[in-house]
Amino acid sequence: MAYTIDLSGRIAFVTGASSGLGAQFARTLARAGAAVVLASRRTDRLKELRAEIEGEGGDAHVVELDVTDQGSIKAAVARAETEVGSIDILVNNSGVSTTQRIQEVSPDDYDFIFDTNVKGAFFVAQEVGKRMLARAKGAAPGSYTGGRIINIASMAGLKVLPQIGVYCMSKAAMIQMTRAMAMEWGKFGINVNAICPGYIDTEINNHHWQTEAGQKLVAMLPRKRVGKPEDLDALIVLLASAQSHFVNGAIIAADDGFAI
Ligand SMILES: NC(=O)c1ccc[n+]([C@@H]2O[C@H](COP(=O)([O-])OP(=O)(O)OC[C@H]3O[C@@H](n4cnc5c(N)ncnc54)[C@H](OP(=O)(O)O)[C@@H]3O)[C@@H](O)[C@H]2O)c1
């Protein structure tokens, strides 16, 4: 008999679902049975993904979200809960990067990264977490089935890399944010964990792999390969599931061994 994880009846809110890892997280959670809310700024792309998921028999919904806008965060989470239901799983995935040497970073470059990767991720998690907490506190003792928050940090939060210093700083902040939320919210049945992916081929970096610098980088990787978004499928399902109830505050590297 096979071991299975079933997310039927659960509602997952995935930020940055319009491309790359976020789109794949949404497909995978939908295949595992969850209803997925696809959230980001490019709603045309979210609607294409919704059609794809519905075509496979899944349940998907679209909400517009700009994580740098506090009003947009509150409106998107409220709309998701009104139209679909209480959010059980948050995949806090929206993120941006730039490539520059430290001496070339302007205040605008710095704000661009921190406003999305740190402030944006924090207030999305806070908005969803407040609603999970209210449900946990209002539920009859022992009856709250638990919340799951999965922050998508990076191995760049564990190991510094050249020319993406501010990005590395932002992902290190996300790792401590994960631990802080896990510490305060764990006792209410809300588990907060982080995935630290290594290099995965998506729109954030695919311009890079065919360049000389990109090829050099691949040659430095432990197994000389870049990952695919599907390489995180099993991990996202596990962290989203009830079966991971004993995993809280974990910072999980999924980087083919690069950060060792
Ligand atoms: N690919 C990798 O090698 C890698 C490695 C480690 C960690 N990561 C992390 O994984 C996450 C996903 O990255 P990816 O590789 O899938 O990159 P991507 O294809 O560029 O996707 C980034 C996503 O973030 C969303 N986003 C950006 N700014 C936003 C904003 N202000 N409001 C709402 N959504 C916003 C984008 O959606 P819209 O433009 O539609 O808003 C897009 O869907 C990021 O946090 C990234 O740092 C990636």
The ligand as an ORCA input file, in Angstrom:
! r2SCAN-3c Opt
* xyz 0 1
  N      14.676     30.351     -8.733
  C      15.609     30.220     -7.812
  O      16.753     29.793     -8.110
  C      15.303     30.567     -6.390
  C      16.215     30.132     -5.424
  C      15.967     30.438     -4.088
  C      14.849     31.146     -3.738
  N      13.981     31.582     -4.707
  C      12.823     32.337     -4.248
  O      11.636     31.705     -4.725
  C      10.614     32.685     -4.886
  C      10.018     32.542     -6.275
  O      11.021     32.870     -7.224
  P      11.023     32.354     -8.728
  O      12.339     31.774     -8.986
  O       9.797     31.567     -8.989
  O      10.973     33.775     -9.471
  P       9.975     34.414    -10.534
  O       9.623     33.406    -11.590
  O      10.593     35.699    -10.940
  O       8.661     34.660     -9.675
  C       8.583     35.693     -8.711
  C       7.124     35.861     -8.322
  O       7.051     36.894     -7.346
  C       5.936     37.695     -7.643
  N       6.114     39.061     -7.145
  C       7.191     39.878     -7.317
  N       6.920     41.088     -6.780
  C       5.660     41.016     -6.260
  C       4.809     41.936     -5.603
  N       5.182     43.211     -5.351
  N       3.584     41.519     -5.208
  C       3.180     40.258     -5.441
  N       3.928     39.329     -6.063
  C       5.150     39.722     -6.479
  C       5.823     37.676     -9.160
  O       4.460     37.882     -9.533
  P       3.866     39.197    -10.281
  O       4.956     39.787    -11.098
  O       2.717     38.647    -11.062
  O       3.396     40.097     -9.168
  C       6.260     36.260     -9.497
  O       5.149     35.395     -9.553
  C      11.252     34.041     -4.603
  O      10.983     34.442     -3.288
  C      12.738     33.758     -4.787
  O      13.538     34.654     -4.043
  C      14.193     31.302     -6.019
*
